[in-house]
Amino acid sequence: METTRWPGVHREGRDLYTVNGEPGTRVYGEPLRTVAGIEFRQWDPFRSKLAAFLLAGAPADLLPPVRRALYLGGAHGTTVSHLSDLWPGASIFVVEKSPASFAPLLALSRRRANLLPLLADAQLPERYRADVGEVDFLYQDVAQREQAGIFVENAEACLAPAGRGVLMLKARSVTQRRSPNAIVRETRERLGRAGLRIDGEASLAPFSRDHVALAVRR
Ligand SMILES: C[S@@+](CC[C@H](N)C(=O)[O-])C[C@H]1O[C@@H](n2cnc3c(N)ncnc32)[C@H](O)[C@@H]1O
């Protein structure tokens, strides 16, 4: 097991791993491996776009140790669980609007003290900004038409001045009438107008079709 340029992310061959914050327990059926008494969970790039982004060459400083993070579109907690492994001392607020997805997310959060789930709509950050406060890291994976606007509003509501973010952009969810390249360009411009600088971009193929990851900083 080797370290990588992202603190807390380990690698063996092409496979990524995080140290299991809940030893002996799988979150989504991922393989577990114990090396020198430490249990690692494999981080599947076909199930987690963040793992796909790391393998596609995300910036080395994408995942600095953080105190507070806001994750939009937590679903069942697949990617969230790996951030929970990476940042054991952080408060990771996880917004999910689907009650069906929220139930497993809530169960995961009961076992992992650094996860704080919110049943809420990411389009309405004013409903949770007082609870969340200022965060060092903003992550969004919601596949909605207004993805850029949702990201900008949440950044304006909660992202610290030196904060970092990741937007997983699904161009086909924005519109199918313009090319994905045009959507990415428009998104970059929209973020730029809001004072957000993009310092990393990668297509997530072959792991996740139609997605482009954008690394953002204020
Ligand atoms: C592709 S899934 C996220 C997968 C997850 N990020 C992962 O990697 O484990 C998208 C999720 O975003 C949620 N979602 C969509 N629109 C949302 C919104 N406006 N507010 C909060 N959650 C939303 C959906 O219910 C769904 O669970």
The ligand as an SDF file (V2000), in Angstrom:
LIG
                    3D

 27 29  0  0  0  0  0  0  0  0999 V2000
  -25.5900   11.2090   -8.5160 C   0  0  0  0  0  0  0  0  0  0  0  0
  -26.3620   11.1810   -6.9550 S   0  0  0  0  0  0  0  0  0  0  0  0
  -25.0390   11.5540   -5.8540 C   0  0  0  0  0  0  0  0  0  0  0  0
  -24.0540   10.4580   -5.6190 C   0  0  0  0  0  0  0  0  0  0  0  0
  -23.1120   10.7870   -4.4600 C   0  0  0  0  0  0  0  0  0  0  0  0
  -22.5870   12.1210   -4.6000 N   0  0  0  0  0  0  0  0  0  0  0  0
  -21.9820    9.8090   -4.3350 C   0  0  0  0  0  0  0  0  0  0  0  0
  -20.9640    9.9750   -5.0400 O   0  0  0  0  0  0  0  0  0  0  0  0
  -22.0450    8.9100   -3.5100 O   0  0  0  0  0  0  0  0  0  0  0  0
  -27.2250   12.7100   -6.9410 C   0  0  0  0  0  0  0  0  0  0  0  0
  -27.9830   12.9570   -5.6440 C   0  0  0  0  0  0  0  0  0  0  0  0
  -28.3280   14.3210   -5.5910 O   0  0  0  0  0  0  0  0  0  0  0  0
  -29.5970   14.4320   -4.9990 C   0  0  0  0  0  0  0  0  0  0  0  0
  -30.1320   15.7380   -5.3780 N   0  0  0  0  0  0  0  0  0  0  0  0
  -30.5620   16.1310   -6.6010 C   0  0  0  0  0  0  0  0  0  0  0  0
  -30.9740   17.4070   -6.5520 N   0  0  0  0  0  0  0  0  0  0  0  0
  -30.7900   17.8290   -5.2790 C   0  0  0  0  0  0  0  0  0  0  0  0
  -31.0400   19.0540   -4.6090 C   0  0  0  0  0  0  0  0  0  0  0  0
  -31.5460   20.1050   -5.2690 N   0  0  0  0  0  0  0  0  0  0  0  0
  -30.7620   19.1400   -3.3040 N   0  0  0  0  0  0  0  0  0  0  0  0
  -30.2340   18.0690   -2.6330 C   0  0  0  0  0  0  0  0  0  0  0  0
  -29.9830   16.8800   -3.2090 N   0  0  0  0  0  0  0  0  0  0  0  0
  -30.2620   16.7600   -4.5240 C   0  0  0  0  0  0  0  0  0  0  0  0
  -30.3670   13.2430   -5.5590 C   0  0  0  0  0  0  0  0  0  0  0  0
  -31.4900   12.9410   -4.7460 O   0  0  0  0  0  0  0  0  0  0  0  0
  -29.3020   12.1720   -5.5560 C   0  0  0  0  0  0  0  0  0  0  0  0
  -29.3290   11.4350   -4.3540 O   0  0  0  0  0  0  0  0  0  0  0  0
  1  2  1  0
  2  3  1  0
  2 10  1  0
  3  4  1  0
  4  5  1  0
  5  6  1  0
  5  7  1  0
  7  8  2  0
  7  9  1  0
 10 11  1  0
 11 12  1  0
 11 26  1  0
 12 13  1  0
 13 14  1  0
 13 24  1  0
 14 15  1  0
 14 23  1  0
 15 16  2  0
 16 17  1  0
 17 18  1  0
 17 23  2  0
 18 19  1  0
 18 20  2  0
 20 21  1  0
 21 22  2  0
 22 23  1  0
 24 25  1  0
 24 26  1  0
 26 27  1  0
M  CHG  2   2   1   9  -1
M  END
$$$$
